Amino acid sequence: MRDRAEVVVIGAGIMGLATAYHLARDHGVRDVTVLDRSYLCSGASGRNGGGVRAQWSSETNVRLMQESLALCREFAREMGIHVWFRPGGYLFLARSEARARALEASVAVQNACGLDTRLLEPREALTLVPELSLDGVACASFHQGDGVVFPWPFVWGYADAAAKLGVEVAPFTEVVGLETKGKRIDAVVTSRGRIATHRVVLAAGAWSPEVARLAGVALPNHPHRHEICASEPLKPWLGPLVADLDTGLYFSQSMRGEIIGGISNDDVPAGLDQGSSHRFLGLYARALVERVPRLAGVGVLRQWAGCYDLTPDASPIVGRVDDVDDFFQCSGFMGHGFMMAPVVGKRLAAEIATGRDEPLFASWRLARFREGKQRAESMIIG
């Protein structure tokens, strides 16, 4: 492993790897080392449902995801790896009056950004998924350009492409210390040795707060276990990913036919827990069968868990911090870091290489929590 690097990226998930790839490809910064405490896809990048969507409630998120979706569609061709992109759309359901009003406002924001998202009456949703039970549903929204991908090839694709450009990717290498002098980082200390560097990108997902503390930086993030279930394969019948904003239920059908989904579950242990539970399976099964009664007899293939990286305002923390020079944050993405990684990695790489702040990250700086400028995102599912 290198003993010095121009940039060290902590976290070899899709966010860290996308940043490293764009540093090398777009800006010629190839003396980059990407570290990870475990194997590739061991964290949230390898444990998510693969949804990618532009339906959000804030203009920043909508515009970033418009660009990210375009990058996702080109990813297979650019990297030479199949990602099984399936553009079946997202169908959002709202039951409560408050959720219905929020969904209507979100659709207005999306339309203003140029998306052809449609606000639907409940009966119109049945034209998209006739098998749905719409008991209690007040309204829905749909955008055809959203879709689902297979997550792992994105991680592998970025890792391989970055390595070909000279980036060093080092799995099974845990960060145990950050050497600092005043406001400057001098080195990253790992379980395999010391790497001299003055620029560090922290993209370790739910593990980011404990790494940031090594540099004296306090992040307000906290981990939350999120579980997913996959059914036995069925004949293709489900077009869009369906999401219930009131319960957090979501489900889609993979290219192989499994029904893959999850649901909000507040009753989980605190901390970095990636174990599965019977409680989740019961919550998910009841909600899924209530929404699609025909799935009552379908067998469960497997379930797994990963960690959401939660922030107080449900928005990420991206960009440089005030207290440590050239210490860039890229965490707190709740459950949507995977889908935003292509564009966030590209734009964060530009900020690191050029020294110019990215305007679209302005509302995501860590300083917002000190300055009282939080702005919550309402379209979080799971």
N, C-alpha and C positions, 0 to 999 in steps of 0.2 A: 504494500500500500504506500502511496505517496506520503512523504513527510512534510510537504508543503503544497498549497494550492491557492490559486487566485480567489476562488470561491469554494466554500464548503456548504453543501446542502444537507440538512439533517432531516431525513425522512425520504425513503425511496418508494413512496406511493406515487400515484399519478400526478399529484400536484408538484412534488419535488422533482420528479423526472421530467415533466413537461417544462418546468423552469430551466433545468439544466440543458435540455435539448435545445430550447430556443436561445439560451445564452451562447451555445456553441454554433448553432446553425445561422442565427440571424445577426449575431454580434461578434463572432469570432473569438468568444471567451471560452476556450477549450480546456484550460487548466482548472477543471472543476472536479471535485470529488463528492459523490452522493453516498451518504451513510444510511444504513438501516439496522436496527437492533435485531431483526429477524429476516425471514425470506421474503422475496418479492410477492406481493399480494397477501401478506399475512395480516395487514391492517384493513382499514375501511375500504381501500381501493379494491380489494379482492373479496369483500363481504357484502357488497351492496346489490341492489336490484337492477342496476343498469339503466335506469330511466334518465332520459335527457329531454328537457322541455324549456320552452320560452314563456310559458304562462306563469307570470309572477305579478306581484302587486306594486313593485317599485320600478321606475323607469331604468335605474341602473342595472337591476337584475335582468330586465327584459332585453335591454340592448346588449349586455354582455352575452346572454344566452343566444341571441340571434347570431352573433359572431361565433360562439362556441359550437352551435349546431352546424354551421357551415364547415367548421374545421372537422367535426365528427364525420360529416358526410364524405370528406376528402381523405380521412385518415387511412382507410384501407389501401387506397391507391398510392398515397404518399409513402406509407411505411411498408407496403407489400405484405400485409397481414390481414386476414379476414376477421371482422369484428361483428358480423351478423347484425348490422344495423337494420332495424325494422320500423319504418315510419308509420305506425298505426295511429298516431295521435294520442292525446291525453283527454280523458273525459272526467271532469271534476263535478262532483255532486255536492250540493249544499242543502241542509235540512232546516236549520234554525233561521229565523228572520235575520239575525245579525250576520250569520255566515252568507246568506243570500245577498245582503246589501254589500258586504265586503267583496263577494265574487263579482257582482255587477260593477263595482268600482275598479276592480282589477282588470276586467275585460275592457273597460274604457281606456285604461292606461295602455294596455296591449294594442288596442286599435290605434291609439295615437302614435304608437311606435311603428305602425305599419303591419302588424300581425292581423291576419284575417280570423281571429278568434271569434266564435259565435256564442252568444248567450242563448241558452235553450230552455224551452218549457220542458217539464218532465216527460211528456209524451214524445217530444222530439228526440230525447235520449234513447228511446226504444228503437228508433230507426238505425242507431249505431250498434246497440247491444240489446237485441230483442229479449234475451234471457234475463235481463235485470228485473228485480222487484223494486219498484219506485215508491214503496210505502214511506211516507214522510218526507220525500224529496221535494223541495220548493223550486229549485232551478238547477241548471247545469251549465257548464261551458265546455267548448271543444275547440282544439286547434290541431289540424291534420299534420302539421309539420313536426310535432313532437314525436318521440319514439322511444325505443328500447334497444340497447346494445348488450353485447357480452363483455363484461368489464375486464377480464384478465388480459385479452390481447392488446388492450390499450396500454396497460402497464408494460407488458413485454415489448410492444412496439416502440414506446418511448425509450425504454432501457437499451434495446438493441441499437436504435438509431443514434442515441446519445453516445454510446460506446464507440460506434464507428467514427464519430467525430472527435474522439479523443477523451471524452468524459470517462472518469473512473467511477464505476458503480460497485459499492462495497457492502453487500449484505452481511448479516451476522456480525455487525460492528457497532457496539453500543457506545453512545456518548456518555462519558462519566464526569466530564468537567469542561469548563470554558475558562481559559486564562485571559484575564483582562488587566489593562493598565489604564487607570482613569476611565474615560468613556470608550476606549478602544479595545477590541478583541485582538489578542495576539496569537491564540492557538485554540484548537479544539482537541481535547484529550479523549481518546477512545480506548476501548478494551483491547485494541490492537496497536496502540501507539499514539503519538502526538502528531498533529498536523498543523503546521504554522500557517496562519491565514489572518487577514483583517476583515474579510467579508463573509458573513454567515447568513444563510437562509434557513429559517426554522419552519419546516412543513411536516411536522410529526403528528398531525391530527390530534387525537385525544391525549397523546403523550406530550404535547407541546408545552403545557404549563410547567411540568416538572423540569423540562430542559431549559426553558426560559429562566427559571429560578437560578440556574447555574451562572447566569449573567446578571443576576439581581433584578430581573424584569418580572413583574407580577402580571400574569394574564388572568382575566376573569372567566376563562373557559372552564367547563367541567365535563367529564365523560358521562354518557348515558347509554346503557346497553340497549341495542335495538336488534330484534330478532326477525328472521325471515323464514318462510316455509316454502317448500317445493312439493307439488303433488306428483302423482304418477302421470306419465304422458297421456294426453288426450288428442283426439283429432282436432285440427285447427278450427276454432269457432269464434275466438275473441280477437277483435281488431285492436281497439285502443287499450291503453293502460287506464284503469278505472280507479279514481281516488275519491274517498268520502272525507270532506274537510272537517266534518263534525266529529267523527270517530278516529280519524287517522288511518282508516282501512285503505289499502291500495292493493291492486293485483293486476297482473298481465299474463299473457301466455307466451312462453318462449318459442324459439324456432323448433325445438324438439317436442313441444306440446305440453310441457309442464305448466301448471298454474303457479306463479311465483308471486308472493306478496307478504305483507306485514300489517301491523296495526299499532297504534299508540298504546303504550303500557307504562303507566307512571309508577307502578309498584315493582321497582327493580332495585337491587342493591346498589349503593353508591360505589363509585370507583371504577377502575379499569377491569371490567368483567366481560368476558366473551363466551360465557357458558350459556347453554340453552335451558329452557324451563318449560314445565307442564302448563304453568299459568298462561304463558303466551299462546301456546297451542290451543288452549280452550277459548281464549278471547278471540283469536283470529278465526278459528273454525266456526264459532257461533256467528260472528259478524259476516263472514263470507257466505255462509249458507243463508243467512237472512237476506243478503243482497242478491245472491244467485242460488235459489233453492235447488236447481238441478245438480249442484255440486255436493249435495249431502252424502252421496255414496262414494265419493272419490277418495282413493287411498293416499296417505302421506308418504312421500318418498324420503324426504329428510328435512331437517331444520338446522339453522346455524345462527350465529350472532356476531355482531361487531359493535363498535362504539361510535355513537354520534358524538360530535365535538360541539357542545352547546355554549352559546354566549347569552348574556342577559337580554339582548335585543334581537336575538335570532338572526343576526347578520355577522359575517366573518370579520376577521382582523387581518388586514393585508397592508404591507408596506413597511417602511423604516419606522423605528421607534425613536423617541426623543432622548432617552437616557443612555443609549449605547450607539456609538457610530457604526454605520453599515451593518446593522443587525436587522434583517428583514423578516417580517412575520407573514405567515401564510397558513392560517388555521381558523377554527371556529366556524366551519362551513355547515354546521348542523348536519343535515342528511343530503346536501346537494353539492358537496365538494367535487365529487367525481364528474358530474356533468359540466361544472364550470372550469375544471382544470385546464382544458385546452386553451381557453382564452385568457384565464388568469395567469397561467404559466408564461404565455407569450408576452403579455403586457408587463408582468412583474420582471421578466428578464430584461425588457427594454428599460424599465426604471433602474434596475441594478447596473446595467451596462452604461447608460447615458448619464445617470445621476439626476434625471428630470422626473419629478413626481407625475404619476399617472392620474389625470383628473378624475377618471371613473372610480378610483380607489379613495377619493377624498372623504367620503362618508364612512369608510371602513378603517380608518386609522385608529390605533389603540388609544390615542389621546381623546377620542370622543367620550369615553367613559369618565374621564376627569373633567371634561368641559361640559358635560351634560347634554350632548348632541346625539343621543341614540335615536334611531328610527327603526321601528319594528317591521319585519316582513311578515305578512299574514298568510301567505300560501305555503306553509310548511306542512308536510304530511308525514305520517309515521311517528 
